[in-house]
Amino acid sequence: MAAPYWYGMTDDDDRDAGGACLLLPITGFVHARRWLARAAWTTWSVAAIEALMLLAGLGAGSPPVVLAGLALVAVQAVLPFSMREALAAGRAVRRPASALVVLVPSSLIVTAIALAPVPDHGVALAYLALLAAIVIFVGSRARRALAFVTGETARAEEPVFLGRWLFGWPSRPRRSPAVSRPAARGWWLAAGVAIAALLAHIVLFESGAVRVGVPVALYLLPAGFAIHRARRHAMPSAGQSRRADSRAPVLILRSFRDDAMNVERGARWRGWLRLRPTLEEIAAHATAALGPPIAIGDPSEKLPPLGAARDYLADADWRGVVTALIDEAALVILVLGDSDNLYWEFATTMQRRDGRAVLVVLPPLARREALVARWRRFAVANAAILGPGFPGELPASPVAGFFFCRRQAVLIAGGRDGSLAYRLAIGLFAALQADGPETAAALRSHLAARLPSLAIVADAG
């Protein structure tokens, strides 16, 4: 059995190390962020549909009315970006929010007026009424979410921490020019051809040159597949990524069988143009602002997946390379697994880093029973490292991951479905590591100033 990771601590360190786990329930923030994101996407979707309808009715409608509608739609599409930037800076967004409340129905009304001369205007008006109903429903939920975030911002001593955590734009890793490969360019060309063909079909159909309706799926599905393949072909290796970005890397460790794990339930495809994200993609995106995300790749894969940049190692030397990466990394993120290799990686990470800047993320398994079994095996196999206060049974709270402050495990609970719980949990961990609270007392003080309503539960077991 491996030695406890806090082997070298002093008596002063022990005073801060309680036996029970701490629980950070961020579920309220996840809910608010989810509805604000849905409101933004609804606004952009409605704006795009209105723009297409206005352009389609340009010949039959009044050009001044159509241009006025397009102007309203353009402003409507820009406002969510400005609101997000304001929220990320901890500023109030009452004015842009009020402007958006006025603009959305106004643009719908102007679009209805512009489409009135069109022969099938009844169908168009019914469609606009459906859009209005969707906007009202999503907008009402978003209004409550915005009120929650605004109240949190007003109470926080340092609201910028809250804003950047919830709404900051993670910077993308800088990539080497060497990743521009012919295969990637070929797939990008194929995607462009598919989208151009769709636009040409729409123009020809509206002009009456063709009578066959626009089979959108037949164009967008190949375009989405081509974009996905192009991005995979353009993925840099870990060496290329580190040469392009000199910062300390973010190391992601996991079992190879968890590589393709879908975070969001349902079909693998989200919409037409992109796949649902994997847990590794979310971790890589959430930590890219701190350093280039890297991982060890499965030697059997023919094409690297999206997420962390990979290097492929021979079986004989992988432990030495992983140990060196653990020492160099700014953060280490492990996906909770039950393989002997992952147990060795966890023990090595905790011992060499004294538990600092190490996050263990729970995989989004479809069956809770499977996650409970994996948690039990992990807790038993690493009991000496986790300490006596670590729960042997998976808590009832929807835990997304956990890290350590001295001897205390800190569990982050954020919800059971969707990717936002993982994004915010990993983002909160990364933000806390950047600010540096290393003890439970410092963590409590830090959160009290920045997230005042986040009540820390002292016994998460």
C-alpha positions as CSV (number, residue, x, y, z in Angstrom):
1,M,0.0,0.0,0.0
2,A,1.3,3.4,-0.9
3,A,2.3,5.9,1.8
4,P,-0.1,8.8,2.6
5,Y,0.6,11.8,0.4
6,W,0.8,14.1,3.5
7,Y,3.8,12.2,4.8
8,G,6.0,15.3,5.2
9,M,3.5,17.6,6.9
10,T,4.1,19.3,10.2
11,D,2.0,19.5,13.3
12,D,0.8,23.0,12.2
13,D,-0.6,21.5,9.0
14,D,-2.5,19.0,11.0
15,R,-4.5,21.6,12.8
16,D,-6.3,22.5,9.6
17,A,-6.9,19.0,8.5
18,G,-10.3,17.8,9.7
19,G,-11.4,14.2,9.3
20,A,-14.7,14.9,7.4
21,C,-14.9,15.8,3.8
22,L,-16.1,19.2,2.6
23,L,-18.8,19.6,0.0
24,L,-19.1,22.5,-2.4
25,P,-22.7,22.4,-3.9
26,I,-22.5,24.5,-7.0
27,T,-25.9,23.2,-8.3
28,G,-27.6,26.6,-8.2
29,F,-24.8,28.2,-10.3
30,V,-25.0,25.4,-12.8
31,H,-28.7,25.8,-13.1
32,A,-28.4,29.6,-13.6
33,R,-25.6,29.2,-16.1
34,R,-27.5,26.6,-18.1
35,W,-30.6,28.8,-18.6
36,L,-28.5,31.9,-19.5
37,A,-26.7,29.8,-22.1
38,R,-30.0,28.5,-23.4
39,A,-31.3,32.0,-23.6
40,A,-28.3,33.1,-25.6
41,W,-28.5,30.2,-28.0
42,T,-32.3,30.8,-28.4
43,T,-31.6,34.4,-29.3
44,W,-29.0,33.5,-31.9
45,S,-31.2,30.8,-33.4
46,V,-34.2,33.0,-33.6
47,A,-32.1,35.8,-35.2
48,A,-30.7,33.4,-37.7
49,I,-34.1,32.0,-38.7
50,E,-35.5,35.5,-38.9
51,A,-32.6,36.6,-41.2
52,L,-33.2,33.7,-43.5
53,M,-37.0,34.4,-43.6
54,L,-36.4,38.1,-44.4
55,L,-33.9,37.3,-47.1
56,A,-36.3,34.7,-48.6
57,G,-39.1,37.3,-48.6
58,L,-37.0,40.1,-50.0
59,G,-38.5,39.8,-53.5
60,A,-42.1,39.9,-52.4
61,G,-41.8,42.2,-49.4
62,S,-40.9,45.8,-49.0
63,P,-37.1,46.3,-49.1
64,P,-37.1,49.1,-46.4
65,V,-39.1,46.9,-44.0
66,V,-36.8,43.9,-44.7
67,L,-33.7,46.0,-44.2
68,A,-35.1,47.4,-40.9
69,G,-35.8,43.8,-39.8
70,L,-32.2,42.7,-40.7
71,A,-30.8,45.6,-38.7
72,L,-32.9,44.6,-35.6
73,V,-31.8,41.0,-36.0
74,A,-28.1,42.1,-36.2
75,V,-28.3,44.1,-33.0
76,Q,-30.3,41.3,-31.4
77,A,-27.5,38.8,-32.2
78,V,-24.7,41.0,-30.8
79,L,-26.3,41.8,-27.4
80,P,-25.7,38.3,-25.9
81,F,-22.0,38.7,-26.5
82,S,-21.9,42.1,-24.8
83,M,-24.0,40.8,-21.9
84,R,-21.6,37.9,-21.4
85,E,-18.6,40.2,-21.4
86,A,-20.3,42.4,-18.8
87,L,-21.1,39.5,-16.6
88,A,-17.6,38.2,-16.9
89,A,-16.3,41.5,-15.6
90,G,-18.8,41.6,-12.7
91,R,-20.8,44.4,-14.1
92,A,-24.6,44.9,-14.2
93,V,-26.4,44.0,-17.4
94,R,-29.8,45.6,-16.8
95,R,-29.6,47.9,-19.9
96,P,-28.6,45.3,-22.5
97,A,-31.1,42.8,-21.0
98,S,-33.9,45.4,-21.2
99,A,-32.8,46.2,-24.8
100,L,-32.9,42.5,-25.7
101,V,-36.4,42.2,-24.2
102,V,-37.6,45.0,-26.5
103,L,-35.6,43.9,-29.6
104,V,-36.7,40.3,-29.9
105,P,-40.5,40.9,-30.1
106,S,-39.9,44.0,-32.2
107,S,-37.9,42.0,-34.8
108,L,-40.5,39.3,-34.9
109,I,-43.2,41.9,-35.6
110,V,-41.1,43.5,-38.3
111,T,-40.5,40.1,-39.8
112,A,-44.2,39.3,-39.8
113,I,-44.9,42.6,-41.6
114,A,-42.2,42.0,-44.2
115,L,-43.6,38.5,-44.9
116,A,-47.2,39.7,-45.2
117,P,-47.1,40.0,-49.0
118,V,-45.6,36.5,-49.4
119,P,-48.2,34.0,-50.8
120,D,-47.7,31.5,-47.9
121,H,-47.6,34.2,-45.2
122,G,-50.0,32.2,-43.0
123,V,-47.4,29.5,-42.5
124,A,-44.7,32.0,-41.9
125,L,-46.8,33.8,-39.3
126,A,-47.6,30.5,-37.5
127,Y,-43.9,29.8,-37.5
128,L,-43.1,33.2,-36.0
129,A,-45.7,32.6,-33.3
130,L,-44.0,29.4,-32.4
131,L,-40.7,31.2,-32.2
132,A,-42.3,33.8,-30.0
133,A,-43.6,31.1,-27.6
134,I,-40.2,29.6,-27.3
135,V,-38.6,32.9,-26.6
136,I,-41.1,33.7,-23.9
137,F,-40.6,30.4,-22.1
138,V,-36.8,30.5,-22.3
139,G,-36.7,34.2,-21.5
140,S,-38.7,33.8,-18.3
141,R,-36.4,31.1,-17.0
142,A,-33.4,33.2,-18.0
143,R,-34.8,36.2,-16.2
144,R,-34.8,34.3,-13.0
145,A,-31.3,33.0,-13.6
146,L,-30.1,36.5,-14.3
147,A,-31.6,37.8,-11.1
148,F,-29.8,35.0,-9.2
149,V,-26.4,35.9,-10.8
150,T,-27.0,39.6,-10.3
151,G,-27.8,39.1,-6.6
152,E,-24.6,37.0,-6.2
153,T,-22.6,39.7,-7.9
154,A,-24.0,42.4,-5.6
155,R,-23.2,40.3,-2.5
156,A,-19.7,39.2,-3.4
157,E,-16.7,41.3,-2.2
158,E,-14.8,40.4,-5.4
159,P,-17.5,39.9,-8.1
160,V,-15.0,39.5,-10.9
161,F,-14.1,36.0,-9.6
162,L,-17.7,35.0,-9.8
163,G,-18.1,36.5,-13.3
164,R,-15.0,35.0,-14.8
165,W,-15.7,31.6,-13.3
166,L,-19.3,31.5,-14.7
167,F,-18.8,33.5,-18.0
168,G,-15.2,33.8,-18.8
169,W,-14.0,32.8,-22.2
170,P,-11.3,30.1,-21.8
171,S,-8.3,30.8,-24.0
172,R,-7.5,28.2,-26.6
173,P,-4.1,26.5,-26.6
174,R,-1.7,28.0,-29.2
175,R,-1.1,25.4,-31.9
176,S,1.9,24.8,-34.0
177,P,1.6,25.6,-37.7
178,A,2.9,22.0,-38.4
179,V,-0.6,20.7,-37.7
180,S,-1.9,22.0,-41.0
181,R,-2.0,18.6,-42.8
182,P,-3.3,17.8,-46.3
183,A,-6.0,15.4,-44.9
184,A,-7.3,18.2,-42.7
185,R,-7.5,20.6,-45.6
186,G,-9.3,18.0,-47.7
187,W,-12.0,17.5,-45.0
188,W,-12.4,21.3,-44.6
189,L,-12.9,21.6,-48.3
190,A,-15.5,18.9,-48.3
191,A,-17.4,20.7,-45.5
192,G,-17.3,23.9,-47.4
193,V,-18.6,22.3,-50.5
194,A,-21.5,20.8,-48.6
195,I,-22.5,24.1,-47.0
196,A,-22.1,25.9,-50.3
197,A,-24.3,23.4,-52.0
198,L,-27.0,23.9,-49.3
199,L,-26.9,27.7,-49.9
200,A,-27.1,27.3,-53.6
201,H,-30.1,24.9,-53.3
202,I,-31.9,27.5,-51.1
203,V,-31.3,30.3,-53.6
204,L,-32.4,28.1,-56.6
205,F,-35.5,26.9,-54.7
206,E,-36.6,30.4,-53.8
207,S,-36.0,31.6,-57.3
208,G,-38.1,28.8,-58.7
209,A,-35.3,27.3,-60.7
210,V,-35.8,24.0,-58.8
211,R,-39.0,22.6,-57.3
212,V,-37.5,20.1,-55.0
213,G,-37.6,21.2,-51.3
214,V,-34.3,21.8,-49.4
215,P,-33.2,18.6,-47.7
216,V,-31.2,20.3,-45.0
217,A,-30.1,17.2,-43.3
218,L,-28.6,15.7,-46.5
219,Y,-26.2,18.7,-46.6
220,L,-25.5,19.4,-42.9
221,L,-24.8,15.9,-41.8
222,P,-21.9,15.4,-44.3
223,A,-20.7,18.9,-43.4
224,G,-20.7,18.1,-39.7
225,F,-18.9,14.8,-40.3
226,A,-16.3,16.5,-42.5
227,I,-15.7,19.3,-39.9
228,H,-15.2,16.7,-37.1
229,R,-12.7,14.7,-39.2
230,A,-10.8,17.8,-40.2
231,R,-10.5,18.9,-36.6
232,R,-9.2,15.5,-35.6
233,H,-6.6,15.5,-38.4
234,A,-5.5,18.9,-37.3
235,M,-4.9,17.9,-33.7
236,P,-1.2,18.6,-32.7
237,S,0.9,16.1,-30.8
238,A,1.8,16.8,-27.2
239,G,5.3,17.8,-28.3
240,Q,4.0,20.2,-30.9
241,S,1.6,21.7,-28.4
242,R,4.3,22.2,-25.8
243,R,6.7,23.7,-28.4
244,A,4.0,26.2,-29.4
245,D,3.1,27.0,-25.7
246,S,6.0,27.3,-23.2
247,R,3.7,27.2,-20.1
248,A,3.6,24.3,-17.8
249,P,1.1,21.7,-19.2
250,V,-2.2,20.5,-17.8
251,L,-1.9,16.7,-17.6
252,I,-5.1,14.6,-18.1
253,L,-4.8,11.0,-16.9
254,R,-7.6,8.4,-17.5
255,S,-8.2,4.9,-18.6
256,F,-8.2,4.5,-22.4
257,R,-11.6,3.0,-22.3
258,D,-13.0,6.3,-21.0
259,D,-11.8,8.3,-23.9
260,A,-15.0,8.3,-25.9
261,M,-17.3,8.8,-22.9
262,N,-20.2,11.1,-23.8
263,V,-20.9,13.6,-21.1
264,E,-24.4,14.6,-22.2
265,R,-27.1,11.9,-22.4
266,G,-28.8,11.2,-25.6
267,A,-27.5,10.8,-29.2
268,R,-23.8,11.4,-29.9
269,W,-24.7,14.2,-32.4
270,R,-25.7,17.6,-31.0
271,G,-27.5,19.4,-33.7
272,W,-26.1,18.9,-37.2
273,L,-22.6,20.3,-37.1
274,R,-20.9,18.9,-34.0
275,L,-20.7,15.9,-31.7
276,R,-21.5,16.1,-28.1
277,P,-18.3,16.7,-26.0
278,T,-16.4,14.0,-24.2
279,L,-15.2,14.5,-20.6
280,E,-11.7,14.9,-21.9
281,E,-12.7,17.7,-24.3
282,I,-14.4,19.5,-21.5
283,A,-11.4,19.2,-19.2
284,A,-9.0,20.4,-22.0
285,H,-11.2,23.4,-22.9
286,A,-11.8,24.4,-19.2
287,T,-8.1,24.4,-18.4
288,A,-6.6,25.7,-21.6
289,A,-6.1,29.2,-20.1
290,L,-3.6,27.7,-17.6
291,G,-1.5,25.7,-19.9
292,P,-1.5,23.3,-22.9
293,P,-3.7,20.2,-22.1
294,I,-1.8,17.0,-22.8
295,A,-2.4,13.3,-22.4
296,I,-0.9,9.9,-23.2
297,G,-2.7,8.4,-26.2
298,D,-4.0,4.9,-26.7
299,P,-1.5,3.3,-29.1
300,S,-4.4,1.4,-30.8
301,E,-6.2,4.6,-32.0
302,K,-5.6,5.5,-35.7
303,L,-6.6,9.1,-35.4
304,P,-6.3,11.3,-32.3
305,P,-9.7,12.4,-30.8
306,L,-10.5,16.0,-29.9
307,G,-9.4,17.2,-26.5
308,A,-5.9,17.1,-25.1
309,A,-2.9,16.9,-27.4
310,R,-1.4,13.4,-27.3
311,D,1.9,11.5,-27.3
312,Y,2.1,7.8,-27.8
313,L,4.5,5.8,-25.7
314,A,5.9,2.3,-25.7
315,D,4.8,0.0,-22.8
316,A,8.4,-0.1,-21.5
317,D,8.9,3.6,-20.8
318,W,5.4,5.0,-20.0
319,R,5.8,5.2,-16.3
320,G,9.0,7.3,-16.5
321,V,7.4,9.7,-18.9
322,V,4.2,10.1,-16.9
323,T,6.2,10.7,-13.7
324,A,8.2,13.5,-15.4
325,L,5.0,15.0,-16.7
326,I,3.4,14.8,-13.2
327,D,6.3,16.8,-11.8
328,E,6.1,19.4,-14.6
329,A,2.4,19.9,-14.8
330,A,0.6,23.0,-13.6
331,L,-2.5,20.9,-12.9
332,V,-3.2,17.2,-13.0
333,I,-6.7,15.9,-13.7
334,L,-7.5,12.3,-13.3
335,V,-10.8,10.5,-14.3
336,L,-11.9,8.2,-11.6
337,G,-11.2,4.6,-12.8
338,D,-10.6,1.1,-11.5
339,S,-7.5,-0.1,-13.4
340,D,-4.1,-0.9,-11.8
341,N,-2.4,1.6,-14.1
342,L,-4.7,4.4,-13.0
343,Y,-4.2,3.6,-9.4
344,W,-0.5,3.8,-9.9
345,E,-0.9,7.2,-11.6
346,F,-3.1,8.5,-8.8
347,A,-0.7,7.3,-6.0
348,T,2.3,8.7,-7.9
349,T,0.6,12.0,-8.5
350,M,-0.5,12.5,-4.9
351,Q,2.9,11.5,-3.4
352,R,5.0,13.6,-5.8
353,R,2.7,16.7,-5.6
354,D,1.7,16.4,-2.0
355,G,-1.9,16.4,-3.2
356,R,-1.6,20.0,-4.6
357,A,-3.3,21.0,-7.8
358,V,-4.8,17.5,-8.3
359,L,-8.4,17.0,-9.3
360,V,-10.2,13.7,-9.6
361,V,-13.2,13.9,-11.9
362,L,-16.0,11.3,-11.7
363,P,-16.9,9.8,-15.1
364,P,-20.5,10.4,-16.4
365,L,-21.5,6.7,-16.3
366,A,-25.0,6.0,-17.5
367,R,-25.8,3.7,-14.5
368,R,-25.2,5.0,-11.0
369,E,-24.6,1.5,-9.8
370,A,-21.6,1.3,-12.1
371,L,-20.2,4.6,-10.7
372,V,-20.9,3.4,-7.1
373,A,-18.9,0.2,-7.8
374,R,-16.0,2.2,-9.3
375,W,-16.0,4.6,-6.4
376,R,-15.8,1.7,-3.9
377,R,-12.9,0.0,-5.6
378,F,-11.1,3.3,-5.9
379,A,-11.6,4.1,-2.2
380,V,-10.5,0.7,-1.1
381,A,-7.4,0.5,-3.3
382,N,-6.2,4.0,-2.3
383,A,-7.4,4.1,1.3
384,A,-3.9,5.0,2.7
385,I,-3.7,7.9,0.3
386,L,-7.2,9.2,0.6
387,G,-7.2,9.2,4.4
388,P,-9.7,8.0,7.1
389,G,-12.2,10.9,6.4
390,F,-12.7,10.0,2.8
391,P,-16.2,8.4,2.3
392,G,-16.0,4.7,1.3
393,E,-19.5,5.1,-0.3
394,L,-20.4,7.5,-3.1
395,P,-22.3,10.4,-1.5
396,A,-25.9,11.0,-2.5
397,S,-25.0,14.5,-3.7
398,P,-24.2,14.6,-7.5
399,V,-20.4,14.8,-7.1
400,A,-18.6,15.9,-10.3
401,G,-15.1,15.7,-8.8
402,F,-12.9,16.2,-5.7
403,F,-9.6,17.7,-4.7
404,F,-7.6,18.1,-1.5
405,C,-6.8,20.9,1.0
406,R,-4.2,19.4,3.2
407,R,-5.8,16.2,4.5
408,Q,-9.4,17.2,3.7
409,A,-11.1,16.1,0.6
410,V,-13.2,18.8,-1.0
411,L,-16.1,17.4,-3.1
412,I,-17.7,19.6,-5.8
413,A,-21.4,18.7,-6.4
414,G,-22.9,20.3,-9.5
415,G,-25.7,18.2,-11.1
416,R,-26.2,14.8,-12.7
417,D,-26.6,15.6,-16.4
418,G,-25.2,17.9,-19.0
419,S,-21.7,19.2,-19.5
420,L,-22.1,22.5,-17.6
421,A,-21.6,20.7,-14.2
422,Y,-18.2,19.4,-15.3
423,R,-17.2,22.7,-17.0
424,L,-18.0,24.7,-13.9
425,A,-16.5,22.2,-11.5
426,I,-13.2,22.0,-13.4
427,G,-13.3,25.8,-13.9
428,L,-13.8,26.4,-10.2
429,F,-11.0,24.1,-9.3
430,A,-8.7,25.8,-11.8
431,A,-9.6,29.3,-10.5
432,L,-9.0,28.2,-6.9
433,Q,-5.6,26.8,-7.8
434,A,-4.7,30.1,-9.5
435,D,-5.6,32.1,-6.4
436,G,-3.8,29.6,-4.1
437,P,-5.9,28.7,-1.0
438,E,-4.1,25.6,0.2
439,T,-5.9,25.0,3.5
440,A,-9.5,24.4,4.4
441,A,-9.7,27.6,6.4
442,A,-8.2,29.6,3.6
443,L,-10.6,28.0,1.2
444,R,-13.6,28.9,3.4
445,S,-12.4,32.5,3.6
446,H,-11.7,32.7,-0.1
447,L,-15.1,31.4,-1.1
448,A,-16.9,33.6,1.5
449,A,-15.5,36.7,-0.2
450,R,-16.2,35.5,-3.8
451,L,-19.2,33.1,-3.6
452,P,-21.0,34.1,-0.5
453,S,-24.0,31.9,-1.0
454,L,-22.0,28.8,-1.6
455,A,-22.5,27.0,1.7
456,I,-19.7,24.6,2.5
457,V,-21.1,21.3,4.0
458,A,-18.7,20.0,6.6
459,D,-19.6,16.4,6.3
460,A,-20.0,15.1,2.7
461,G,-19.8,11.5,3.6
